[in-house]
């Protein structure tokens, strides 16, 4: 395989489409070491993922494997969309700082 694959998944609801995207990523994604992997870590999986949800308001909207409940989901949404945990990223100039390398909010915005 050359380059990062483009994978397309279609599902009737958010939860099923998300699950199918993980299965297809595992099957068809490329192995890739990232700057965040430790030498002993297995390679990460990478792909460009196109997910089509044909009925986005259909239940289940939240996958049963989502860790936590409604409060944790709200916190995650605020973390990704609003950056409420961006302050937890480590200072790259301080080798003793062991906090996060990045947040999803930083990567998206």
PEWO-V697622 format. One record per residue. N is the residue number from 1. RES is the residue in three letters. PSI is psi in radians with two decimals (999 if undefined). Layout:
N;RES;PSI + N;RES;PSI
This chain:
1;UNK;2.34 + 2;UNK;2.19 + 3;UNK;-3.04 + 4;UNK;2.20 + 5;UNK;2.72 + 6;UNK;2.12 + 7;UNK;2.34 + 8;UNK;2.31 + 9;UNK;2.47 + 10;UNK;2.34 + 11;UNK;2.80 + 12;UNK;-0.44 + 13;UNK;2.91 + 14;UNK;-0.84 + 15;UNK;-0.79 + 16;UNK;-0.69 + 17;UNK;-0.71 + 18;UNK;-0.80 + 19;UNK;-0.77 + 20;UNK;-0.60 + 21;UNK;-0.64 + 22;UNK;-0.70 + 23;UNK;-0.82 + 24;UNK;-0.63 + 25;UNK;-0.76 + 26;UNK;-0.72 + 27;UNK;-0.76 + 28;UNK;-0.15 + 29;UNK;2.74 + 30;UNK;2.63 + 31;UNK;2.37 + 32;UNK;2.21 + 33;UNK;2.39 + 34;UNK;2.94 + 35;UNK;-0.26 + 36;UNK;-0.21 + 37;UNK;2.45 + 38;UNK;2.75 + 39;UNK;-0.57 + 40;UNK;-0.13 + 41;UNK;2.52 + 42;UNK;2.80 + 43;UNK;2.65 + 44;UNK;2.92 + 45;UNK;2.46 + 46;UNK;2.62 + 47;UNK;2.77 + 48;UNK;2.15 + 49;UNK;2.18 + 50;UNK;2.01 + 51;UNK;2.15 + 52;UNK;2.22 + 53;UNK;1.98 + 54;UNK;-0.47 + 55;UNK;1.35 + 56;UNK;-0.30 + 57;UNK;-0.03 + 58;UNK;2.46 + 59;UNK;2.61 + 60;UNK;2.39 + 61;UNK;-0.43 + 62;UNK;2.23 + 63;UNK;2.52 + 64;UNK;-0.35 + 65;UNK;0.10 + 66;UNK;2.18 + 67;UNK;2.14 + 68;UNK;-2.81 + 69;UNK;-2.75 + 70;UNK;-0.65 + 71;UNK;-0.74 + 72;UNK;-0.64 + 73;UNK;-0.76 + 74;UNK;-0.71 + 75;UNK;-0.74 + 76;UNK;-0.76 + 77;UNK;-0.79 + 78;UNK;-0.59 + 79;UNK;-0.83 + 80;UNK;-0.79 + 81;UNK;-0.59 + 82;UNK;-0.18 + 83;UNK;0.60 + 84;UNK;-0.18 + 85;UNK;0.26 + 86;UNK;-0.45 + 87;UNK;-0.15 + 88;UNK;0.09 + 89;UNK;2.41 + 90;UNK;2.76 + 91;UNK;2.00 + 92;UNK;-0.29 + 93;UNK;-0.08 + 94;UNK;1.77 + 95;UNK;-0.28 + 96;UNK;-0.19 + 97;UNK;2.04 + 98;UNK;0.32 + 99;UNK;-3.02 + 100;UNK;2.65 + 101;UNK;-0.58 + 102;UNK;2.96 + 103;UNK;2.78 + 104;UNK;-0.60 + 105;UNK;-0.80 + 106;UNK;-0.73 + 107;UNK;-0.64 + 108;UNK;-0.65 + 109;UNK;999
